[in-house]
Amino acid sequence: MKYKIRIESFLLLMFMILISGCEKFLEEDLKGQRSDTQFFKSAEDAELALTGIYNTAIFADADNKVWVFGDVASDDAAKGGIPGDQADIGLIDDFNVTADNGNLETVWVIYYEGISRANLLIDNIDGIDMDGTRKNEITGEAKFLRAYFYFWLVNIFGDIPVHVTTPSPEEMQKPATPAEDIFSSVIEPDLKDATSKLPENASSANTGRATKGAAWSFLTKVYIFQEKWSEAEDAARHVTDEGMYSLVHIYRNNFEVATKNNQEIVFAIQHLAGQEPWLGNRLNQWFAPRVENGYGFNVPTQNFVDEFEMTTDSIYDPRLDYTVGRKGKPWFNDTVPFNPEWSPTGYMQKKYLQPLDEVPVELKADGELNYVFMRYADVLLMLAEALNEQGNSAEAVVYVNMVRKRARESYLYDDKLPGYGTIPVGLLPDITDSGQNVVRDAIRHERRVELGFEFHRYFDIIRYGEAYANNAFQDKVNFNYEQYKHFPIPQRELDTNHEL
């Protein structure tokens, strides 16, 4: 993505006309920007509009804080930072959330902006004279991205207003649609249509775009969240049976600039440093320690660290040190080990941080790592879950063990690991079919350690049900499952949309 654009919607244009009441304004041409009636005329316009949708999802915008809901709200992470700084994040961490919490509004605005841009492109692309194959692909990408935005919003807020076309001013006043209907009637159809329109793979010139494999993988996740186990299995097998992706040998390669967009990455939000306007990943500063010009937010809890398995010789699952900075362990490429005083919990997460030799302190916010929304490991674990919930635990463990095998065999491929070349005795043994309940627990454990700090944990906790959530949050005195299955709709939206 090399352009940051803002396409003014028909709604905004109408609003400007209505409030101006000025004949001179009506007669003047727009300067610097074009309305939707002037814009969607060429294939280039369609490509620019699509770039604008992708642009909405990037973490160059400091207000894109889905990590607050996916990580900080969960048992994996604490707020971090300086006490009192970003107090609204601390309120979410403590489950003391009201509708005027600023994080609610910023995420709402950003992701509805993405939906608005997607709707505008989908509404207008049929009228553009361009190559039919590319027109179909663009439509598929726009629908994939619209599903992406709705997926985040429905998991954070639950019942929300839905727009699948560009609304008139009157249509902006709209009641909320039930979350289950949004999954089945909006997100599912968009992804199904995307599977028929998107290419098998993105070309090297279009790295990071949605593909057929990404749509099938995302559809698997959507089915999993609805407990449509048979449909989830079928969608996942479209991915596994066709060999679209594979696990990389070294787990950390999924979170390094030199190896990003590798064969395990199903869909990632792309970032590029050194651009004007800004396209770098600000998470590099949000999560880095303050001694490196970071803010120190989103720090791992002891509970998360304790989830990782250890051999009788006290050798941890290598994914722990790939994910977490902890006492006595190297901090990236630096010769100085991690200092637990950098974090209020004694730990810092590493997945979206870059070493100082890649991003110096003065450019800390201009990171180049992508946000990985989905990896092949996630698909394998979702397939395992779908199989186990249908009573096929024997096959389910096969896919869980594929993920565990890659983790333990890091010792055969990563020369930075102590004892490289030999797998430690007893490290991450294969799990066996010991019944549906035992395998279910194993899958949930594996998801937590494999996907930690990829912004999924809170939503997994909630979908696992009240008993699991109450156990996970037993130390959070304010947590109430019915209250916090979803967070409040922002107060400003409630004040604006009187149908809510």
Secondary structure, DSSP 8 states (H G I E B T S, - for coil): ---------HHHHHHHHHHH--HHHHHS--SSS--HHHHTTSHHHHHHHHHHHHHHTSTTSTT--HHIIIIITSSSEEEESSTTTTHHHHHHHTT---TT-HHHHHHHHHHHHHHHHHHHHHHHGGGS-S-HHHHHHHHHHHHHHHHHHHHHHHHHHSSB---SS---TGGGS---B-HHHHIIIIIHHHHHHHHHHS-SS--GGGTT---HHHHHHHHHHHHHHTT-HHHHHHHHHHHHTTT-----SSGGGGGSGGGTT-TTEEEEE---SS-SS--SBTHHHHSS-GGGT---EEEE-HHHHHTS-B-TT--B-THHHHHEE-TTSB-TT-SSB--GGGSTTS-EE-TT---TTTS-GGGTT-B---EEEEEHHHHHHHHHHHHHHTT-HHHHHHHHHHHHHHHHTHHHH-TTSTTTTS--TTSS-------HHHHHHHHHHHHHHHSTTSS-HHHHHHHH-HHHHHHHTTT-TT--HHHHSS----HHHHHH-TT-
